[in-house]
Amino acid sequence: MRCGRFGSPVSAVNLRCDTDTVAGGLAGIYYGIEAIPEKWLSAIAKREEIEELCGKLHLYLSSFGNI
């Protein structure tokens, strides 16, 4: 996964099953949302709601001192 750019895990889709989901999730964790191309982000349905929920989840988990 140490490919130096976010786009490389996209090739995992050719492996089938859930490899693309796992590779994408790991890349997101490793590189951060800043590394995801805006073209991909702008295509997410209900993006604002998802980002709000993620923010709330982060605050909740932070209250346990794990983040």
Secondary structure, 3 states (H helix, E strand, C coil): CCCCCCCHHHHHHHHCCCHHHHHHHHHHHHHCHHHCCHHHHHCCCCHHHHHHHHHHHHHHHHCCCCC
